[in-house]
């Protein structure tokens, strides 16, 4: 939660206000203190431009849902840069999404790629991944 909030350059107070919660309560949740209800988590997800998903599955069944990777600090730092904001706006315009809804999805996707690499990416790595996504989105190959 903190990584999503920080990556979108939002304060605890702004997220708390959007979710209709108190600042100390949200701060405690970010510090792994508290026991939020599903309703509270849903409100926080909405305030962060994401959605809450809860899944029950048998222990012996491997889920086909993607694993949500933790957002590395290098990616959080990169997401605060003017270049990242400019690129998110370009991707949002090209895909018909808003920057607010695209940012958490983009950070999650980049974090997933970083997790597959088995190490925390550098900011340069993050920019290269973002450049590849921009290339695919803004300049699709003519043959499909």
C-alpha positions as CSV (number, residue, x, y, z in Angstrom):
1,X,0.0,0.0,0.0
2,X,2.8,2.4,0.9
3,X,4.6,1.7,-2.4
4,X,1.5,2.4,-4.5
5,X,0.8,5.6,-2.5
6,X,4.4,6.8,-2.7
7,X,4.7,5.9,-6.4
8,X,1.7,8.1,-7.2
9,X,3.2,11.0,-5.2
10,X,0.3,11.0,-2.8
11,X,0.4,11.7,0.9
12,X,-1.1,9.5,3.6
13,X,-3.5,12.4,4.3
14,X,-4.7,12.5,0.6
15,X,-5.3,8.7,0.5
16,X,-7.0,8.7,3.9
17,X,-9.3,11.6,2.8
18,X,-10.2,9.8,-0.5
19,X,-11.0,6.6,1.4
20,X,-12.9,8.4,4.1
21,X,-10.5,7.2,6.8
22,X,-8.4,8.9,9.4
23,X,-4.7,9.7,8.7
24,X,-3.5,7.8,11.8
25,X,-5.5,4.7,10.8
26,X,-4.0,4.6,7.3
27,X,-0.5,5.3,8.7
28,X,-0.9,2.4,11.1
29,X,-2.1,0.1,8.3
30,X,1.0,1.0,6.2
31,X,3.1,0.0,9.2
32,X,1.4,-3.4,9.5
33,X,-0.6,-2.3,12.6
34,X,-4.3,-2.8,12.6
35,X,-6.9,-5.2,11.3
36,X,-8.9,-3.6,8.4
37,X,-12.2,-4.9,7.3
38,X,-12.7,-5.9,3.7
39,X,-14.8,-2.8,3.3
40,X,-11.9,-0.7,4.5
41,X,-9.5,-2.4,2.1
42,X,-11.9,-1.9,-0.8
43,X,-12.1,1.9,0.0
44,X,-8.3,2.1,0.2
45,X,-7.9,0.2,-3.1
46,X,-10.3,2.7,-4.7
47,X,-8.4,5.6,-3.2
48,X,-5.2,4.2,-4.7
49,X,-6.7,3.7,-8.1
50,X,-6.7,-0.1,-7.8
51,X,-9.3,-2.7,-7.0
52,X,-9.4,-5.3,-4.2
53,X,-9.3,-8.9,-5.2
54,X,-9.8,-11.8,-2.7
55,X,-9.5,-15.3,-3.8
56,X,-10.2,-18.6,-2.1
57,X,-8.6,-21.7,-3.7
58,X,-7.7,-25.2,-2.6
59,X,-4.1,-25.4,-1.3
60,X,-3.1,-27.9,-3.9
61,X,-4.4,-25.9,-6.9
62,X,-2.0,-23.4,-8.4
63,X,-3.7,-20.2,-9.2
64,X,-3.7,-18.9,-12.8
65,X,-4.0,-15.3,-11.4
66,X,-0.8,-13.3,-11.6
67,X,1.3,-12.9,-8.4
68,X,1.5,-9.4,-7.2
69,X,5.1,-8.5,-6.7
70,X,6.3,-6.0,-4.1
71,X,7.3,-2.7,-5.8
72,X,11.1,-2.3,-5.5
73,X,12.4,1.0,-4.1
74,X,14.2,1.7,-7.3
75,X,10.8,1.6,-9.1
76,X,9.2,3.8,-6.5
77,X,12.0,6.4,-7.0
78,X,11.7,6.2,-10.8
79,X,7.9,6.6,-10.6
80,X,8.4,10.1,-9.0
81,X,10.4,11.4,-11.9
82,X,9.1,13.8,-14.5
83,X,10.0,11.3,-17.2
84,X,7.9,8.6,-15.7
85,X,4.9,11.0,-15.4
86,X,5.3,12.0,-19.0
87,X,5.5,8.4,-20.2
88,X,2.4,7.4,-18.1
89,X,0.5,10.2,-19.7
90,X,1.5,9.0,-23.2
91,X,0.6,5.5,-22.4
92,X,-2.7,6.5,-20.8
93,X,-3.6,8.6,-23.9
94,X,-2.7,5.7,-26.2
95,X,-4.7,3.1,-24.3
96,X,-7.7,5.2,-23.3
97,X,-7.0,5.0,-19.6
98,X,-6.4,7.7,-17.1
99,X,-2.9,8.2,-15.6
100,X,-4.4,7.5,-12.1
101,X,-5.7,4.1,-13.1
102,X,-2.7,3.2,-15.3
103,X,0.1,4.0,-12.8
104,X,-0.6,1.2,-10.2
105,X,-1.0,-1.3,-13.0
106,X,2.2,-0.2,-14.7
107,X,4.1,-0.3,-11.4
108,X,2.7,-3.8,-10.8
109,X,3.7,-5.0,-14.2
110,X,7.2,-3.5,-13.9
111,X,7.6,-5.0,-10.5
112,X,6.6,-8.4,-11.8
113,X,9.2,-8.3,-14.5
114,X,11.8,-7.3,-11.9
115,X,10.7,-10.2,-9.7
116,X,11.2,-12.6,-12.7
117,X,14.8,-11.2,-13.0
118,X,15.5,-12.2,-9.5
119,X,17.0,-8.9,-8.3
120,X,16.0,-5.4,-7.7
121,X,16.3,-3.4,-10.9
122,X,18.3,-0.2,-11.1
123,X,16.5,2.9,-12.2
124,X,18.1,2.5,-15.6
125,X,16.6,-1.0,-15.8
126,X,13.2,0.4,-15.0
127,X,13.5,3.0,-17.7
128,X,14.5,0.4,-20.3
129,X,11.5,-1.7,-19.4
130,X,9.3,1.4,-19.7
131,X,10.9,2.3,-23.0
132,X,10.1,-1.2,-24.3
133,X,6.4,-0.8,-23.2
134,X,6.2,2.6,-24.9
135,X,7.7,1.1,-28.1
136,X,5.1,-1.7,-28.1
137,X,2.2,0.5,-27.3
138,X,3.0,3.6,-29.4
139,X,4.7,2.0,-32.3
140,X,3.1,-1.5,-32.9
141,X,4.7,-3.7,-35.5
142,X,2.8,-3.4,-38.8
143,X,2.5,-7.1,-39.3
144,X,0.7,-7.7,-36.0
